[in-house]
Amino acid sequence: MPTPLTPQEREALLRRTAPGRQKQAEAFLRGQSPGVMQRYAPDAVADPEQGWVEGDETVQRLARWREEAIY
């Protein structure tokens, strides 16, 4: 079991990771999918009005992947 982070270590970690996640969220909301999403849903297309919409086949493939994923 990993040792818990000290408050200072936790703050340092959040300072490094939060901006990256904010940039990914901003890109996603602009209709630009982050690289990780492209890996799991390569055939996803951005609809001008609805944003990112996946086909039924993609949704089923992602559901199977999540059921089989080890995490």
CHARMM internal coordinates of N, CA and C (Angstrom, degrees):
IC EDIT
DIST 1 N 1 CA 1.4516
DIST 1 CA 1 C 1.5295
ANGL 1 N 1 CA 1 C 108.30
DIST 1 C 2 N 1.3480
ANGL 1 CA 1 C 2 N 117.59
DIHE 1 N 1 CA 1 C 2 N 131.06
DIST 2 N 2 CA 1.4642
ANGL 1 C 2 N 2 CA 119.46
DIHE 1 CA 1 C 2 N 2 CA -179.54
DIST 2 CA 2 C 1.5266
ANGL 2 N 2 CA 2 C 111.72
DIHE 1 C 2 N 2 CA 2 C -68.39
DIST 2 C 3 N 1.3124
ANGL 2 CA 2 C 3 N 114.77
DIHE 2 N 2 CA 2 C 3 N 152.00
DIST 3 N 3 CA 1.4649
ANGL 2 C 3 N 3 CA 118.90
DIHE 2 CA 2 C 3 N 3 CA 177.92
DIST 3 CA 3 C 1.5206
ANGL 3 N 3 CA 3 C 109.17
DIHE 2 C 3 N 3 CA 3 C -75.11
DIST 3 C 4 N 1.3204
ANGL 3 CA 3 C 4 N 117.96
DIHE 3 N 3 CA 3 C 4 N 144.19
DIST 4 N 4 CA 1.4640
ANGL 3 C 4 N 4 CA 120.60
DIHE 3 CA 3 C 4 N 4 CA 179.65
DIST 4 CA 4 C 1.5256
ANGL 4 N 4 CA 4 C 110.72
DIHE 3 C 4 N 4 CA 4 C -65.45
DIST 4 C 5 N 1.3218
ANGL 4 CA 4 C 5 N 114.76
DIHE 4 N 4 CA 4 C 5 N 150.94
DIST 5 N 5 CA 1.4614
ANGL 4 C 5 N 5 CA 120.41
DIHE 4 CA 4 C 5 N 5 CA 178.34
DIST 5 CA 5 C 1.5227
ANGL 5 N 5 CA 5 C 110.35
DIHE 4 C 5 N 5 CA 5 C -77.63
DIST 5 C 6 N 1.3087
ANGL 5 CA 5 C 6 N 115.05
DIHE 5 N 5 CA 5 C 6 N 146.30
DIST 6 N 6 CA 1.4611
ANGL 5 C 6 N 6 CA 119.44
DIHE 5 CA 5 C 6 N 6 CA 172.52
DIST 6 CA 6 C 1.5226
ANGL 6 N 6 CA 6 C 107.37
DIHE 5 C 6 N 6 CA 6 C -75.03
DIST 6 C 7 N 1.3218
ANGL 6 CA 6 C 7 N 118.47
DIHE 6 N 6 CA 6 C 7 N 161.46
DIST 7 N 7 CA 1.4666
ANGL 6 C 7 N 7 CA 119.74
DIHE 6 CA 6 C 7 N 7 CA 177.86
DIST 7 CA 7 C 1.5344
ANGL 7 N 7 CA 7 C 112.32
DIHE 6 C 7 N 7 CA 7 C -55.88
DIST 7 C 8 N 1.3195
ANGL 7 CA 7 C 8 N 117.48
DIHE 7 N 7 CA 7 C 8 N -37.93
DIST 8 N 8 CA 1.4637
ANGL 7 C 8 N 8 CA 120.83
DIHE 7 CA 7 C 8 N 8 CA 179.87
DIST 8 CA 8 C 1.5326
ANGL 8 N 8 CA 8 C 110.92
DIHE 7 C 8 N 8 CA 8 C -67.34
DIST 8 C 9 N 1.3343
ANGL 8 CA 8 C 9 N 116.72
DIHE 8 N 8 CA 8 C 9 N -42.05
DIST 9 N 9 CA 1.4657
ANGL 8 C 9 N 9 CA 120.50
DIHE 8 CA 8 C 9 N 9 CA 178.40
DIST 9 CA 9 C 1.5287
ANGL 9 N 9 CA 9 C 110.98
DIHE 8 C 9 N 9 CA 9 C -64.93
DIST 9 C 10 N 1.3173
ANGL 9 CA 9 C 10 N 115.55
DIHE 9 N 9 CA 9 C 10 N -39.78
DIST 10 N 10 CA 1.4672
ANGL 9 C 10 N 10 CA 120.26
DIHE 9 CA 9 C 10 N 10 CA 179.54
DIST 10 CA 10 C 1.5251
ANGL 10 N 10 CA 10 C 110.21
DIHE 9 C 10 N 10 CA 10 C -63.35
DIST 10 C 11 N 1.3188
ANGL 10 CA 10 C 11 N 117.70
DIHE 10 N 10 CA 10 C 11 N -45.66
DIST 11 N 11 CA 1.4659
ANGL 10 C 11 N 11 CA 121.68
DIHE 10 CA 10 C 11 N 11 CA 178.60
DIST 11 CA 11 C 1.5254
ANGL 11 N 11 CA 11 C 111.28
DIHE 10 C 11 N 11 CA 11 C -61.16
DIST 11 C 12 N 1.3305
ANGL 11 CA 11 C 12 N 116.76
DIHE 11 N 11 CA 11 C 12 N -42.72
DIST 12 N 12 CA 1.4672
ANGL 11 C 12 N 12 CA 120.78
DIHE 11 CA 11 C 12 N 12 CA 179.42
DIST 12 CA 12 C 1.5286
ANGL 12 N 12 CA 12 C 110.18
DIHE 11 C 12 N 12 CA 12 C -62.86
DIST 12 C 13 N 1.3243
ANGL 12 CA 12 C 13 N 116.86
DIHE 12 N 12 CA 12 C 13 N -41.76
DIST 13 N 13 CA 1.4549
ANGL 12 C 13 N 13 CA 121.18
DIHE 12 CA 12 C 13 N 13 CA 179.11
DIST 13 CA 13 C 1.5249
ANGL 13 N 13 CA 13 C 110.89
DIHE 12 C 13 N 13 CA 13 C -63.39
DIST 13 C 14 N 1.3178
ANGL 13 CA 13 C 14 N 117.14
DIHE 13 N 13 CA 13 C 14 N -45.36
DIST 14 N 14 CA 1.4629
ANGL 13 C 14 N 14 CA 120.81
DIHE 13 CA 13 C 14 N 14 CA -179.85
DIST 14 CA 14 C 1.5220
ANGL 14 N 14 CA 14 C 111.75
DIHE 13 C 14 N 14 CA 14 C -65.00
DIST 14 C 15 N 1.3330
ANGL 14 CA 14 C 15 N 117.36
DIHE 14 N 14 CA 14 C 15 N -36.19
DIST 15 N 15 CA 1.4736
ANGL 14 C 15 N 15 CA 119.84
DIHE 14 CA 14 C 15 N 15 CA 177.99
DIST 15 CA 15 C 1.5216
ANGL 15 N 15 CA 15 C 111.21
DIHE 14 C 15 N 15 CA 15 C -63.11
DIST 15 C 16 N 1.3282
ANGL 15 CA 15 C 16 N 116.76
DIHE 15 N 15 CA 15 C 16 N -31.69
DIST 16 N 16 CA 1.4675
ANGL 15 C 16 N 16 CA 119.95
DIHE 15 CA 15 C 16 N 16 CA -179.60
DIST 16 CA 16 C 1.5240
ANGL 16 N 16 CA 16 C 112.52
DIHE 15 C 16 N 16 CA 16 C -82.78
DIST 16 C 17 N 1.3345
ANGL 16 CA 16 C 17 N 118.66
DIHE 16 N 16 CA 16 C 17 N -36.42
DIST 17 N 17 CA 1.4627
ANGL 16 C 17 N 17 CA 120.40
DIHE 16 CA 16 C 17 N 17 CA -173.38
DIST 17 CA 17 C 1.5225
ANGL 17 N 17 CA 17 C 114.15
DIHE 16 C 17 N 17 CA 17 C -90.79
DIST 17 C 18 N 1.3114
ANGL 17 CA 17 C 18 N 118.79
DIHE 17 N 17 CA 17 C 18 N -34.61
DIST 18 N 18 CA 1.4636
ANGL 17 C 18 N 18 CA 120.91
DIHE 17 CA 17 C 18 N 18 CA -175.98
DIST 18 CA 18 C 1.5225
ANGL 18 N 18 CA 18 C 112.85
DIHE 17 C 18 N 18 CA 18 C -59.72
DIST 18 C 19 N 1.3410
ANGL 18 CA 18 C 19 N 120.45
DIHE 18 N 18 CA 18 C 19 N -45.74
DIST 19 N 19 CA 1.4657
ANGL 18 C 19 N 19 CA 118.70
DIHE 18 CA 18 C 19 N 19 CA 179.73
DIST 19 CA 19 C 1.5279
ANGL 19 N 19 CA 19 C 112.83
DIHE 18 C 19 N 19 CA 19 C -60.17
DIST 19 C 20 N 1.3271
ANGL 19 CA 19 C 20 N 117.66
DIHE 19 N 19 CA 19 C 20 N -37.91
DIST 20 N 20 CA 1.4600
ANGL 19 C 20 N 20 CA 120.59
DIHE 19 CA 19 C 20 N 20 CA 178.31
DIST 20 CA 20 C 1.5172
ANGL 20 N 20 CA 20 C 111.47
DIHE 19 C 20 N 20 CA 20 C -63.88
DIST 20 C 21 N 1.3120
ANGL 20 CA 20 C 21 N 116.57
DIHE 20 N 20 CA 20 C 21 N -41.73
DIST 21 N 21 CA 1.4636
ANGL 20 C 21 N 21 CA 120.29
DIHE 20 CA 20 C 21 N 21 CA 179.13
DIST 21 CA 21 C 1.5225
ANGL 21 N 21 CA 21 C 110.67
DIHE 20 C 21 N 21 CA 21 C -68.33
DIST 21 C 22 N 1.3293
ANGL 21 CA 21 C 22 N 117.00
DIHE 21 N 21 CA 21 C 22 N -36.39
DIST 22 N 22 CA 1.4578
ANGL 21 C 22 N 22 CA 119.86
DIHE 21 CA 21 C 22 N 22 CA 177.88
DIST 22 CA 22 C 1.5228
ANGL 22 N 22 CA 22 C 110.31
DIHE 21 C 22 N 22 CA 22 C -64.66
DIST 22 C 23 N 1.3347
ANGL 22 CA 22 C 23 N 117.16
DIHE 22 N 22 CA 22 C 23 N -41.08
DIST 23 N 23 CA 1.4632
ANGL 22 C 23 N 23 CA 120.57
DIHE 22 CA 22 C 23 N 23 CA 178.46
DIST 23 CA 23 C 1.5211
ANGL 23 N 23 CA 23 C 110.37
DIHE 22 C 23 N 23 CA 23 C -63.88
DIST 23 C 24 N 1.3370
ANGL 23 CA 23 C 24 N 117.33
DIHE 23 N 23 CA 23 C 24 N -41.06
DIST 24 N 24 CA 1.4629
ANGL 23 C 24 N 24 CA 119.95
DIHE 23 CA 23 C 24 N 24 CA 178.38
DIST 24 CA 24 C 1.5224
ANGL 24 N 24 CA 24 C 110.65
DIHE 23 C 24 N 24 CA 24 C -63.57
DIST 24 C 25 N 1.3209
ANGL 24 CA 24 C 25 N 117.07
DIHE 24 N 24 CA 24 C 25 N -42.04
DIST 25 N 25 CA 1.4638
ANGL 24 C 25 N 25 CA 120.64
DIHE 24 CA 24 C 25 N 25 CA 179.78
DIST 25 CA 25 C 1.5197
ANGL 25 N 25 CA 25 C 110.55
DIHE 24 C 25 N 25 CA 25 C -64.62
DIST 25 C 26 N 1.3265
ANGL 25 CA 25 C 26 N 117.31
DIHE 25 N 25 CA 25 C 26 N -42.65
DIST 26 N 26 CA 1.4610
ANGL 25 C 26 N 26 CA 120.60
DIHE 25 CA 25 C 26 N 26 CA 178.87
DIST 26 CA 26 C 1.5229
ANGL 26 N 26 CA 26 C 110.73
DIHE 25 C 26 N 26 CA 26 C -62.47
DIST 26 C 27 N 1.3268
ANGL 26 CA 26 C 27 N 117.09
DIHE 26 N 26 CA 26 C 27 N -43.56
DIST 27 N 27 CA 1.4638
ANGL 26 C 27 N 27 CA 120.97
DIHE 26 CA 26 C 27 N 27 CA 178.99
DIST 27 CA 27 C 1.5290
ANGL 27 N 27 CA 27 C 110.22
DIHE 26 C 27 N 27 CA 27 C -63.43
DIST 27 C 28 N 1.3312
ANGL 27 CA 27 C 28 N 117.17
DIHE 27 N 27 CA 27 C 28 N -41.69
DIST 28 N 28 CA 1.4590
ANGL 27 C 28 N 28 CA 121.03
DIHE 27 CA 27 C 28 N 28 CA 179.37
DIST 28 CA 28 C 1.5264
ANGL 28 N 28 CA 28 C 110.37
DIHE 27 C 28 N 28 CA 28 C -62.50
DIST 28 C 29 N 1.3313
ANGL 28 CA 28 C 29 N 117.29
DIHE 28 N 28 CA 28 C 29 N -44.45
DIST 29 N 29 CA 1.4611
ANGL 28 C 29 N 29 CA 120.66
DIHE 28 CA 28 C 29 N 29 CA -179.03
DIST 29 CA 29 C 1.5250
ANGL 29 N 29 CA 29 C 112.38
DIHE 28 C 29 N 29 CA 29 C -67.85
DIST 29 C 30 N 1.3356
ANGL 29 CA 29 C 30 N 117.18
DIHE 29 N 29 CA 29 C 30 N -25.56
DIST 30 N 30 CA 1.4651
ANGL 29 C 30 N 30 CA 121.14
DIHE 29 CA 29 C 30 N 30 CA 175.83
DIST 30 CA 30 C 1.5207
ANGL 30 N 30 CA 30 C 111.28
DIHE 29 C 30 N 30 CA 30 C -79.10
DIST 30 C 31 N 1.3345
ANGL 30 CA 30 C 31 N 117.04
DIHE 30 N 30 CA 30 C 31 N -6.38
DIST 31 N 31 CA 1.4555
ANGL 30 C 31 N 31 CA 120.42
DIHE 30 CA 30 C 31 N 31 CA -178.68
DIST 31 CA 31 C 1.5077
ANGL 31 N 31 CA 31 C 113.30
DIHE 30 C 31 N 31 CA 31 C 93.70
DIST 31 C 32 N 1.3200
ANGL 31 CA 31 C 32 N 116.91
DIHE 31 N 31 CA 31 C 32 N 10.25
DIST 32 N 32 CA 1.4594
ANGL 31 C 32 N 32 CA 121.71
DIHE 31 CA 31 C 32 N 32 CA 177.35
DIST 32 CA 32 C 1.5158
ANGL 32 N 32 CA 32 C 107.22
DIHE 31 C 32 N 32 CA 32 C -105.13
DIST 32 C 33 N 1.3085
ANGL 32 CA 32 C 33 N 115.87
DIHE 32 N 32 CA 32 C 33 N 110.39
DIST 33 N 33 CA 1.4582
ANGL 32 C 33 N 33 CA 119.68
DIHE 32 CA 32 C 33 N 33 CA -176.19
DIST 33 CA 33 C 1.5169
ANGL 33 N 33 CA 33 C 111.27
DIHE 32 C 33 N 33 CA 33 C -74.28
DIST 33 C 34 N 1.3453
ANGL 33 CA 33 C 34 N 118.10
DIHE 33 N 33 CA 33 C 34 N 133.13
DIST 34 N 34 CA 1.4655
ANGL 33 C 34 N 34 CA 119.68
DIHE 33 CA 33 C 34 N 34 CA 174.03
DIST 34 CA 34 C 1.5239
ANGL 34 N 34 CA 34 C 111.02
DIHE 33 C 34 N 34 CA 34 C -61.88
DIST 34 C 35 N 1.3077
ANGL 34 CA 34 C 35 N 117.11
DIHE 34 N 34 CA 34 C 35 N 158.62
DIST 35 N 35 CA 1.4553
ANGL 34 C 35 N 35 CA 122.42
DIHE 34 CA 34 C 35 N 35 CA -177.50
DIST 35 CA 35 C 1.5126
ANGL 35 N 35 CA 35 C 114.19
DIHE 34 C 35 N 35 CA 35 C -55.26
DIST 35 C 36 N 1.3250
ANGL 35 CA 35 C 36 N 118.06
DIHE 35 N 35 CA 35 C 36 N -37.15
DIST 36 N 36 CA 1.4608
ANGL 35 C 36 N 36 CA 120.58
DIHE 35 CA 35 C 36 N 36 CA -178.95
DIST 36 CA 36 C 1.5191
ANGL 36 N 36 CA 36 C 110.07
DIHE 35 C 36 N 36 CA 36 C -63.32
DIST 36 C 37 N 1.3183
ANGL 36 CA 36 C 37 N 117.43
DIHE 36 N 36 CA 36 C 37 N -41.42
DIST 37 N 37 CA 1.4574
ANGL 36 C 37 N 37 CA 119.94
DIHE 36 CA 36 C 37 N 37 CA 179.56
DIST 37 CA 37 C 1.5238
ANGL 37 N 37 CA 37 C 110.84
DIHE 36 C 37 N 37 CA 37 C -64.62
DIST 37 C 38 N 1.3242
ANGL 37 CA 37 C 38 N 117.29
DIHE 37 N 37 CA 37 C 38 N -37.46
DIST 38 N 38 CA 1.4573
ANGL 37 C 38 N 38 CA 119.94
DIHE 37 CA 37 C 38 N 38 CA 178.58
DIST 38 CA 38 C 1.5229
ANGL 38 N 38 CA 38 C 110.79
DIHE 37 C 38 N 38 CA 38 C -63.36
DIST 38 C 39 N 1.3091
ANGL 38 CA 38 C 39 N 116.79
DIHE 38 N 38 CA 38 C 39 N -32.67
DIST 39 N 39 CA 1.4645
ANGL 38 C 39 N 39 CA 120.30
DIHE 38 CA 38 C 39 N 39 CA 179.39
DIST 39 CA 39 C 1.5248
ANGL 39 N 39 CA 39 C 110.95
DIHE 38 C 39 N 39 CA 39 C -66.36
DIST 39 C 40 N 1.3203
ANGL 39 CA 39 C 40 N 117.19
DIHE 39 N 39 CA 39 C 40 N -42.25
DIST 40 N 40 CA 1.4562
ANGL 39 C 40 N 40 CA 120.72
DIHE 39 CA 39 C 40 N 40 CA -176.00
DIST 40 CA 40 C 1.5265
ANGL 40 N 40 CA 40 C 113.29
DIHE 39 C 40 N 40 CA 40 C -88.01
DIST 40 C 41 N 1.3062
ANGL 40 CA 40 C 41 N 117.98
DIHE 40 N 40 CA 40 C 41 N -21.12
DIST 41 N 41 CA 1.4690
ANGL 40 C 41 N 41 CA 121.43
DIHE 40 CA 40 C 41 N 41 CA 179.35
DIST 41 CA 41 C 1.5247
ANGL 41 N 41 CA 41 C 109.56
DIHE 40 C 41 N 41 CA 41 C -138.71
DIST 41 C 42 N 1.3432
ANGL 41 CA 41 C 42 N 117.47
DIHE 41 N 41 CA 41 C 42 N 67.55
DIST 42 N 42 CA 1.4621
ANGL 41 C 42 N 42 CA 120.02
DIHE 41 CA 41 C 42 N 42 CA -174.51
DIST 42 CA 42 C 1.5234
ANGL 42 N 42 CA 42 C 114.03
DIHE 41 C 42 N 42 CA 42 C -65.52
DIST 42 C 43 N 1.3424
ANGL 42 CA 42 C 43 N 118.13
DIHE 42 N 42 CA 42 C 43 N -22.60
DIST 43 N 43 CA 1.4606
ANGL 42 C 43 N 43 CA 119.48
DIHE 42 CA 42 C 43 N 43 CA -179.01
DIST 43 CA 43 C 1.5285
ANGL 43 N 43 CA 43 C 112.73
DIHE 42 C 43 N 43 CA 43 C -96.71
DIST 43 C 44 N 1.3153
ANGL 43 CA 43 C 44 N 117.24
DIHE 43 N 43 CA 43 C 44 N 10.10
DIST 44 N 44 CA 1.4659
ANGL 43 C 44 N 44 CA 120.52
DIHE 43 CA 43 C 44 N 44 CA 178.14
DIST 44 CA 44 C 1.5264
ANGL 44 N 44 CA 44 C 109.31
DIHE 43 C 44 N 44 CA 44 C -70.12
DIST 44 C 45 N 1.3145
ANGL 44 CA 44 C 45 N 115.76
DIHE 44 N 44 CA 44 C 45 N 141.07
DIST 45 N 45 CA 1.4614
ANGL 44 C 45 N 45 CA 120.87
DIHE 44 CA 44 C 45 N 45 CA 179.30
DIST 45 CA 45 C 1.5194
ANGL 45 N 45 CA 45 C 109.06
DIHE 44 C 45 N 45 CA 45 C -126.03
DIST 45 C 46 N 1.3051
ANGL 45 CA 45 C 46 N 116.00
DIHE 45 N 45 CA 45 C 46 N 145.29
DIST 46 N 46 CA 1.4644
ANGL 45 C 46 N 46 CA 120.54
DIHE 45 CA 45 C 46 N 46 CA 179.17
DIST 46 CA 46 C 1.5213
ANGL 46 N 46 CA 46 C 109.20
DIHE 45 C 46 N 46 CA 46 C -86.63
DIST 46 C 47 N 1.3150
ANGL 46 CA 46 C 47 N 116.37
DIHE 46 N 46 CA 46 C 47 N 121.01
DIST 47 N 47 CA 1.4519
ANGL 46 C 47 N 47 CA 121.98
DIHE 46 CA 46 C 47 N 47 CA 174.64
DIST 47 CA 47 C 1.5245
ANGL 47 N 47 CA 47 C 107.20
DIHE 46 C 47 N 47 CA 47 C -84.49
DIST 47 C 48 N 1.3339
ANGL 47 CA 47 C 48 N 118.68
DIHE 47 N 47 CA 47 C 48 N 133.83
DIST 48 N 48 CA 1.4686
ANGL 47 C 48 N 48 CA 119.76
DIHE 47 CA 47 C 48 N 48 CA -177.51
DIST 48 CA 48 C 1.5284
ANGL 48 N 48 CA 48 C 113.91
DIHE 47 C 48 N 48 CA 48 C -56.66
DIST 48 C 49 N 1.3337
ANGL 48 CA 48 C 49 N 117.11
DIHE 48 N 48 CA 48 C 49 N -31.71
DIST 49 N 49 CA 1.4622
ANGL 48 C 49 N 49 CA 119.78
DIHE 48 CA 48 C 49 N 49 CA -177.45
DIST 49 CA 49 C 1.5268
ANGL 49 N 49 CA 49 C 113.06
DIHE 48 C 49 N 49 CA 49 C -99.24
DIST 49 C 50 N 1.3370
ANGL 49 CA 49 C 50 N 117.47
DIHE 49 N 49 CA 49 C 50 N -33.89
DIST 50 N 50 CA 1.4554
ANGL 49 C 50 N 50 CA 120.52
DIHE 49 CA 49 C 50 N 50 CA -173.98
DIST 50 CA 50 C 1.5163
ANGL 50 N 50 CA 50 C 114.08
DIHE 49 C 50 N 50 CA 50 C -101.71
DIST 50 C 51 N 1.3108
ANGL 50 CA 50 C 51 N 118.34
DIHE 50 N 50 CA 50 C 51 N -8.29
DIST 51 N 51 CA 1.4619
ANGL 50 C 51 N 51 CA 120.41
DIHE 50 CA 50 C 51 N 51 CA -177.36
DIST 51 CA 51 C 1.5150
ANGL 51 N 51 CA 51 C 110.43
DIHE 50 C 51 N 51 CA 51 C 83.17
DIST 51 C 52 N 1.3239
ANGL 51 CA 51 C 52 N 116.54
DIHE 51 N 51 CA 51 C 52 N -144.62
DIST 52 N 52 CA 1.4650
ANGL 51 C 52 N 52 CA 120.72
DIHE 51 CA 51 C 52 N 52 CA -176.62
DIST 52 CA 52 C 1.5123
ANGL 52 N 52 CA 52 C 110.35
DIHE 51 C 52 N 52 CA 52 C -79.65
DIST 52 C 53 N 1.3282
ANGL 52 CA 52 C 53 N 115.50
DIHE 52 N 52 CA 52 C 53 N 122.77
DIST 53 N 53 CA 1.4560
ANGL 52 C 53 N 53 CA 122.41
DIHE 52 CA 52 C 53 N 53 CA -179.41
DIST 53 CA 53 C 1.5257
ANGL 53 N 53 CA 53 C 107.57
DIHE 52 C 53 N 53 CA 53 C -127.75
DIST 53 C 54 N 1.3149
ANGL 53 CA 53 C 54 N 117.35
DIHE 53 N 53 CA 53 C 54 N 125.76
DIST 54 N 54 CA 1.4542
ANGL 53 C 54 N 54 CA 122.18
DIHE 53 CA 53 C 54 N 54 CA 178.98
DIST 54 CA 54 C 1.5199
ANGL 54 N 54 CA 54 C 109.83
DIHE 53 C 54 N 54 CA 54 C -100.68
DIST 54 C 55 N 1.3140
ANGL 54 CA 54 C 55 N 115.98
DIHE 54 N 54 CA 54 C 55 N 147.63
DIST 55 N 55 CA 1.4547
ANGL 54 C 55 N 55 CA 121.33
DIHE 54 CA 54 C 55 N 55 CA 175.98
DIST 55 CA 55 C 1.5215
ANGL 55 N 55 CA 55 C 110.64
DIHE 54 C 55 N 55 CA 55 C -71.96
DIST 55 C 56 N 1.3352
ANGL 55 CA 55 C 56 N 115.47
DIHE 55 N 55 CA 55 C 56 N 164.44
DIST 56 N 56 CA 1.4677
ANGL 55 C 56 N 56 CA 120.31
DIHE 55 CA 55 C 56 N 56 CA -179.80
DIST 56 CA 56 C 1.5216
ANGL 56 N 56 CA 56 C 111.86
DIHE 55 C 56 N 56 CA 56 C -57.95
DIST 56 C 57 N 1.3425
ANGL 56 CA 56 C 57 N 116.47
DIHE 56 N 56 CA 56 C 57 N -40.53
DIST 57 N 57 CA 1.4646
ANGL 56 C 57 N 57 CA 119.99
DIHE 56 CA 56 C 57 N 57 CA -179.65
DIST 57 CA 57 C 1.5287
ANGL 57 N 57 CA 57 C 110.95
DIHE 56 C 57 N 57 CA 57 C -62.09
DIST 57 C 58 N 1.3222
ANGL 57 CA 57 C 58 N 116.49
DIHE 57 N 57 CA 57 C 58 N -41.38
DIST 58 N 58 CA 1.4659
ANGL 57 C 58 N 58 CA 120.47
DIHE 57 CA 57 C 58 N 58 CA 179.03
DIST 58 CA 58 C 1.5221
ANGL 58 N 58 CA 58 C 110.80
DIHE 57 C 58 N 58 CA 58 C -63.89
DIST 58 C 59 N 1.3207
ANGL 58 CA 58 C 59 N 116.64
DIHE 58 N 58 CA 58 C 59 N -43.34
DIST 59 N 59 CA 1.4656
ANGL 58 C 59 N 59 CA 120.71
DIHE 58 CA 58 C 59 N 59 CA 179.98
DIST 59 CA 59 C 1.5256
ANGL 59 N 59 CA 59 C 110.05
DIHE 58 C 59 N 59 CA 59 C -61.69
DIST 59 C 60 N 1.3310
ANGL 59 CA 59 C 60 N 117.19
DIHE 59 N 59 CA 59 C 60 N -43.75
DIST 60 N 60 CA 1.4652
ANGL 59 C 60 N 60 CA 120.51
DIHE 59 CA 59 C 60 N 60 CA 179.08
DIST 60 CA 60 C 1.5260
ANGL 60 N 60 CA 60 C 111.19
DIHE 59 C 60 N 60 CA 60 C -64.14
DIST 60 C 61 N 1.3483
ANGL 60 CA 60 C 61 N 116.89
DIHE 60 N 60 CA 60 C 61 N -40.60
DIST 61 N 61 CA 1.4651
ANGL 60 C 61 N 61 CA 120.48
DIHE 60 CA 60 C 61 N 61 CA 179.20
DIST 61 CA 61 C 1.5267
ANGL 61 N 61 CA 61 C 110.37
DIHE 60 C 61 N 61 CA 61 C -64.31
DIST 61 C 62 N 1.3297
ANGL 61 CA 61 C 62 N 116.92
DIHE 61 N 61 CA 61 C 62 N -41.71
DIST 62 N 62 CA 1.4623
ANGL 61 C 62 N 62 CA 120.51
DIHE 61 CA 61 C 62 N 62 CA 178.45
DIST 62 CA 62 C 1.5332
ANGL 62 N 62 CA 62 C 111.12
DIHE 61 C 62 N 62 CA 62 C -65.46
DIST 62 C 63 N 1.3209
ANGL 62 CA 62 C 63 N 116.81
DIHE 62 N 62 CA 62 C 63 N -38.40
DIST 63 N 63 CA 1.4688
ANGL 62 C 63 N 63 CA 120.15
DIHE 62 CA 62 C 63 N 63 CA 178.74
DIST 63 CA 63 C 1.5261
ANGL 63 N 63 CA 63 C 110.09
DIHE 62 C 63 N 63 CA 63 C -63.78
DIST 63 C 64 N 1.3431
ANGL 63 CA 63 C 64 N 116.97
DIHE 63 N 63 CA 63 C 64 N -43.23
DIST 64 N 64 CA 1.4732
ANGL 63 C 64 N 64 CA 119.91
DIHE 63 CA 63 C 64 N 64 CA 177.80
DIST 64 CA 64 C 1.5217
ANGL 64 N 64 CA 64 C 110.34
DIHE 63 C 64 N 64 CA 64 C -63.27
DIST 64 C 65 N 1.3317
ANGL 64 CA 64 C 65 N 116.12
DIHE 64 N 64 CA 64 C 65 N -42.66
DIST 65 N 65 CA 1.4684
ANGL 64 C 65 N 65 CA 119.83
DIHE 64 CA 64 C 65 N 65 CA -179.59
DIST 65 CA 65 C 1.5286
ANGL 65 N 65 CA 65 C 110.32
DIHE 64 C 65 N 65 CA 65 C -60.13
DIST 65 C 66 N 1.3395
ANGL 65 CA 65 C 66 N 116.94
DIHE 65 N 65 CA 65 C 66 N -43.89
DIST 66 N 66 CA 1.4722
ANGL 65 C 66 N 66 CA 120.02
DIHE 65 CA 65 C 66 N 66 CA -179.22
DIST 66 CA 66 C 1.5195
ANGL 66 N 66 CA 66 C 111.48
DIHE 65 C 66 N 66 CA 66 C -64.68
DIST 66 C 67 N 1.3266
ANGL 66 CA 66 C 67 N 117.32
DIHE 66 N 66 CA 66 C 67 N -36.00
DIST 67 N 67 CA 1.4649
ANGL 66 C 67 N 67 CA 120.22
DIHE 66 CA 66 C 67 N 67 CA 178.77
DIST 67 CA 67 C 1.5225
ANGL 67 N 67 CA 67 C 111.33
DIHE 66 C 67 N 67 CA 67 C -67.63
DIST 67 C 68 N 1.3341
ANGL 67 CA 67 C 68 N 116.50
DIHE 67 N 67 CA 67 C 68 N -34.38
DIST 68 N 68 CA 1.4615
ANGL 67 C 68 N 68 CA 121.09
DIHE 67 CA 67 C 68 N 68 CA -176.15
DIST 68 CA 68 C 1.5233
ANGL 68 N 68 CA 68 C 113.20
DIHE 67 C 68 N 68 CA 68 C -92.10
DIST 68 C 69 N 1.3268
ANGL 68 CA 68 C 69 N 117.34
DIHE 68 N 68 CA 68 C 69 N -15.44
DIST 69 N 69 CA 1.4690
ANGL 68 C 69 N 69 CA 121.13
DIHE 68 CA 68 C 69 N 69 CA -174.93
DIST 69 CA 69 C 1.5277
ANGL 69 N 69 CA 69 C 110.93
DIHE 68 C 69 N 69 CA 69 C -64.86
DIST 69 C 70 N 1.3126
ANGL 69 CA 69 C 70 N 114.23
DIHE 69 N 69 CA 69 C 70 N 143.07
DIST 70 N 70 CA 1.4633
ANGL 69 C 70 N 70 CA 120.33
DIHE 69 CA 69 C 70 N 70 CA 176.93
DIST 70 CA 70 C 1.5217
ANGL 70 N 70 CA 70 C 107.49
DIHE 69 C 70 N 70 CA 70 C -98.64
DIST 70 C 71 N 1.2852
ANGL 70 CA 70 C 71 N 116.97
DIHE 70 N 70 CA 70 C 71 N 109.78
DIST 71 N 71 CA 1.4652
ANGL 70 C 71 N 71 CA 122.10
DIHE 70 CA 70 C 71 N 71 CA 176.25
DIST 71 CA 71 C 1.4929
ANGL 71 N 71 CA 71 C 110.86
DIHE 70 C 71 N 71 CA 71 C -161.79
END
COOR INIT
IC SEED 1 N 1 CA 1 C
IC BUILD
